[in-house]
Amino acid sequence: MNSRLLLVAALVLSGCKSTQPPITLAEDVDLPRFMGDWYVIANIPTFIEKGAHNAVESYQLDADGAIKTTFTFRKGSFDGQLKTYNPRGFIKDPSSNAVWEMQFVWPIKADYRIAYLTPDYTQTVIGREKRDYAWVMARTPQIPASDYENILRFLTDQGYDLSLIRKVPQQWDNQHSNAEDVQ
């Protein structure tokens, strides 16, 4: 009887899905316009991003349709060690271009969704269906406080836990430029 009860419990738990609706997606992302540099304003950091300063994600559309990505930041401080990662993005939903898979290590591809994008392509939010990670990014190292508050409301509406969001320190001058060190 106990083994039957455990089997039923396992089957019920394995079938449990989130009751949250699907995450909102940006409509009709113009990929060439989305390409370029995005400063990470805030995020729910992955383990590699904890302590990141001057984080920048750069996208370049490759001839094969994949997205060449360069993610750079300083570890622990503005003078910290420069870290660079080069995942590749793959468009999963070509009808909107808002659903990607990001591959840091073959063969694993992670969910990556353009959930929010301003009409002028100056601010974006990247999310995941699991609501475990999020990235608030902009074309400039800072955004107006009112825009940031609107984005936080958007994230709340999407089911994100705002207590996990961390601002990413951004301070740019010639002495501490990631771009200069990468080239």
TORZA-14574 format. One line per 5 residues: number of its first residue (from 0); their letters; for each residue x, z negated, y negated of N, C-alpha, C. Coordinates in steps of 0.2 Angstrom, whole numbers. Example, Ala and Ser with C-alpha at 12.3 -4.5 7.8 and 13.67 -1.06 7.14 Angstrom:
<sites>
0> as> 66,-39,28,62,-39,22,66,-39,16 | 64,-35,11,68,-36,5,64,-39,0 .
</sites>
This chain:
<sites>
0> mnsrl> 4,0,6,0,0,0,4,0,-6 | 10,-4,-6,14,-4,-12,17,2,-14 | 20,6,-8,23,12,-9,18,17,-12 | 11,17,-10,6,22,-13,5,20,-20 | 5,14,-22,4,12,-29,10,14,-33 .
5> llvaa> 16,13,-31,22,16,-34,21,23,-35 | 19,27,-30,19,34,-31,14,36,-36 | 8,33,-36,3,35,-41,5,33,-48 | 8,27,-49,11,25,-55,16,31,-58 | 21,33,-53,26,38,-55,23,44,-57 .
10> lvlsg> 18,46,-53,14,53,-55,11,52,-62 | 7,46,-63,4,46,-70,9,46,-75 | 14,42,-75,19,41,-80,23,48,-81 | 24,52,-76,28,58,-77,23,63,-80 | 17,62,-80,12,67,-83,11,65,-90 .
15> ckstq> 13,59,-92,11,57,-99,15,61,-104 | 11,64,-109,14,68,-114,12,64,-121 | 16,66,-126,15,63,-133,8,65,-135 | 5,60,-138,-2,62,-141,-2,65,-148 | 4,66,-150,5,69,-157,4,76,-157 .
20> ppitl> 1,79,-162,0,86,-162,7,89,-163 | 8,96,-162,14,99,-163,16,99,-170 | 23,99,-171,26,98,-177,24,104,-181 | 23,103,-188,22,109,-192,28,113,-193 | 26,120,-193,32,125,-194,31,129,-200 .
25> aedvd> 37,130,-203,37,135,-209,34,141,-207 | 31,145,-211,28,151,-209,33,157,-211 | 34,162,-207,37,168,-208,44,167,-212 | 49,164,-208,55,162,-211,59,169,-212 | 61,171,-218,65,177,-219,73,175,-217 .
30> lprfm> 75,177,-211,81,174,-209,87,176,-214 | 88,182,-216,93,183,-221,93,179,-227 | 87,177,-229,87,173,-235,88,165,-233 | 87,164,-227,88,157,-225,96,156,-223 | 100,161,-222,107,160,-221,110,157,-227 .
35> gdwyv> 116,155,-225,121,152,-231,121,144,-230 | 124,141,-235,125,134,-235,119,130,-237 | 119,124,-233,113,119,-234,117,112,-234 | 116,109,-239,119,102,-239,114,97,-236 | 116,93,-232,112,88,-228,111,82,-233 .
40> ianip> 105,81,-235,103,76,-240,101,70,-236 | 98,70,-231,96,64,-227,95,67,-220 | 95,62,-215,94,64,-208,92,58,-204 | 90,59,-198,90,54,-193,96,56,-189 | 102,53,-190,108,56,-187,109,56,-180 .
45> tfiek> 112,61,-177,114,61,-170,121,56,-170 | 123,55,-164,129,51,-163,135,54,-167 | 136,60,-167,142,63,-170,141,63,-178 | 135,62,-181,134,62,-188,134,55,-191 | 134,50,-187,134,43,-190,140,42,-194 .
50> gahna> 139,40,-201,145,39,-205,147,46,-209 | 143,51,-208,145,58,-211,144,57,-219 | 149,60,-222,149,61,-229,150,69,-231 | 147,71,-236,148,78,-238,146,83,-232 | 141,81,-229,139,86,-223,135,92,-226 .
55> vesyq> 138,98,-223,135,104,-225,134,108,-218 | 128,111,-218,127,116,-212,127,123,-215 | 131,128,-212,131,134,-214,129,139,-209 | 124,144,-211,122,149,-206,124,156,-207 | 125,160,-202,127,167,-203,124,171,-197 .
60> ldadg> 120,176,-199,116,180,-194,121,184,-191 | 122,184,-184,126,188,-181,123,195,-179 | 127,200,-177,124,207,-176,119,206,-170 | 121,202,-165,117,201,-159,110,197,-160 | 109,195,-166,103,191,-168,104,184,-167 .
65> aiktt> 109,181,-165,111,174,-164,113,172,-171 | 113,165,-172,115,162,-178,121,158,-177 | 127,161,-181,133,157,-181,132,152,-185 | 134,146,-183,133,140,-187,140,136,-188 | 141,133,-194,147,129,-195,144,123,-198 .
70> ftfrk> 145,117,-195,143,111,-197,149,107,-199 | 150,105,-205,156,101,-207,154,95,-211 | 158,90,-210,157,83,-214,164,79,-214 | 164,74,-218,170,70,-218,167,63,-214 | 171,61,-210,169,55,-205,171,49,-209 .
75> gsfdg> 166,45,-210,167,38,-213,167,37,-220 | 170,42,-224,171,42,-231,172,49,-234 | 172,49,-241,173,55,-244,180,58,-242 | 185,53,-241,192,55,-239,193,55,-232 | 188,54,-228,188,54,-220,190,60,-217 .
80> qlkty> 192,60,-211,194,66,-207,188,71,-207 | 190,77,-208,186,83,-208,184,84,-201 | 177,84,-200,175,86,-193,171,93,-194 | 172,97,-189,169,104,-189,166,105,-182 | 160,108,-182,156,109,-176,154,116,-177 .
85> nprgf> 154,120,-172,151,127,-172,146,129,-167 | 140,126,-167,135,128,-162,132,135,-164 | 129,138,-159,125,144,-160,118,143,-160 | 114,146,-164,107,146,-164,104,152,-161 | 99,151,-158,95,157,-155,88,156,-157 .
90> ikdps> 85,162,-159,78,162,-162,74,162,-155 | 70,157,-155,65,156,-149,58,159,-151 | 56,159,-157,50,162,-159,51,167,-164 | 52,174,-162,53,179,-167,47,181,-172 | 41,178,-170,35,180,-174,36,176,-181 .
95> snavw> 39,170,-181,39,166,-187,47,164,-189 | 51,165,-184,58,164,-185,59,156,-187 | 54,152,-185,55,145,-187,57,140,-181 | 57,143,-175,58,139,-169,65,142,-166 | 70,138,-166,76,140,-164,78,135,-158 .
100> emqfv> 83,137,-154,87,133,-150,94,133,-152 | 97,127,-153,104,126,-155,108,124,-149 | 114,128,-148,118,127,-142,125,124,-144 | 126,118,-143,133,115,-144,137,116,-138 | 134,115,-132,138,116,-126,134,120,-121 .
105> wpika> 137,125,-118,134,129,-114,132,125,-107 | 127,125,-104,121,130,-105,115,126,-109 | 117,120,-112,111,116,-115,109,119,-122 | 103,120,-123,100,122,-129,95,117,-132 | 96,114,-138,92,109,-141,86,112,-145 .
110> dyria> 81,109,-145,75,111,-149,77,110,-157 | 75,115,-161,77,115,-168,72,119,-171 | 68,116,-176,62,119,-179,62,118,-187 | 61,124,-190,61,124,-197,54,122,-199 | 53,115,-200,46,112,-201,44,113,-208 .
115> yltpd> 49,113,-213,47,113,-220,52,118,-224 | 49,122,-228,54,126,-232,50,128,-238 | 54,127,-244,51,128,-250,51,136,-251 | 46,138,-255,45,145,-256,51,149,-259 | 55,145,-263,62,148,-266,68,147,-261 .
120> ytqtv> 67,144,-255,72,143,-250,77,139,-253 | 76,133,-257,81,129,-259,80,122,-256 | 75,120,-252,75,114,-248,71,116,-242 | 74,112,-236,71,113,-230,71,106,-226 | 67,106,-221,67,101,-216,67,104,-209 .
125> igrek> 72,101,-205,73,104,-198,71,98,-194 | 66,99,-189,64,94,-185,64,96,-178 | 61,91,-174,61,92,-167,54,90,-164 | 51,93,-159,45,91,-156,45,83,-154 | 51,81,-152,51,74,-150,51,69,-156 .
130> rdyaw> 52,72,-162,53,67,-168,59,62,-167 | 64,64,-164,69,60,-163,75,61,-168 | 75,67,-170,80,69,-176,77,73,-181 | 79,73,-187,77,77,-193,83,77,-198 | 82,83,-201,87,84,-206,84,87,-213 .
135> vmart> 85,84,-218,83,86,-225,89,89,-228 | 88,96,-230,93,99,-232,91,103,-238 | 96,105,-243,95,108,-249,101,113,-250 | 100,117,-255,105,122,-257,110,118,-262 | 108,113,-264,112,109,-269,114,102,-266 .
140> pqipa> 119,98,-268,120,92,-265,115,86,-266 | 111,87,-271,106,82,-273,100,86,-275 | 94,82,-274,88,85,-275,84,80,-280 | 79,82,-284,76,77,-288,72,72,-283 | 72,66,-286,69,60,-282,61,62,-280 .
145> sdyen> 58,65,-285,51,67,-283,51,72,-277 | 55,76,-277,55,81,-271,57,77,-264 | 62,72,-265,64,68,-259,58,64,-257 | 54,61,-261,48,57,-259,43,62,-256 | 42,68,-259,37,72,-256,39,74,-248 .
150> ilrfl> 46,75,-247,48,77,-241,47,71,-236 | 48,65,-239,47,59,-234,40,58,-232 | 35,60,-237,28,60,-235,27,65,-230 | 30,71,-231,29,76,-226,31,74,-219 | 37,70,-219,40,68,-212,35,62,-209 .
155> tdqgy> 32,58,-214,28,53,-211,22,57,-208 | 19,62,-211,13,65,-209,15,69,-202 | 21,70,-201,23,74,-195,24,69,-189 | 24,62,-191,25,57,-186,31,54,-185 | 36,55,-190,42,52,-190,42,45,-192 .
160> dlsli> 47,41,-189,48,34,-191,53,34,-197 | 51,33,-203,55,34,-209,61,28,-209 | 60,23,-205,65,18,-205,72,21,-202 | 71,26,-199,77,29,-195,81,34,-200 | 77,36,-205,80,41,-210,86,38,-214 .
165> rkvpq> 92,41,-214,98,39,-218,100,44,-223 | 101,42,-229,103,47,-234,111,49,-232 | 113,55,-233,120,57,-232,123,57,-239 | 128,53,-240,132,53,-246,135,60,-247 | 134,63,-253,136,69,-256,140,68,-262 .
170> qwdnq> 146,70,-263,150,69,-269,155,75,-269 | 154,79,-273,158,85,-273,162,86,-279 | 169,87,-278,174,89,-283,179,93,-280 | 184,96,-284,189,100,-280,193,96,-276 | 194,90,-277,199,86,-272,196,84,-265 .
175> hsnae> 189,84,-265,186,82,-258,182,88,-255 | 183,94,-257,179,100,-254,180,101,-247 | 175,101,-243,175,103,-236,177,111,-236 | 174,115,-240,175,122,-240,182,124,-240 | 186,120,-245,193,122,-246,197,120,-240 .
180> dvq> 195,115,-236,199,113,-230,198,117,-224 | 192,120,-224,190,124,-218,193,131,-218 | 194,134,-224,197,141,-225,204,141,-224 .
</sites>
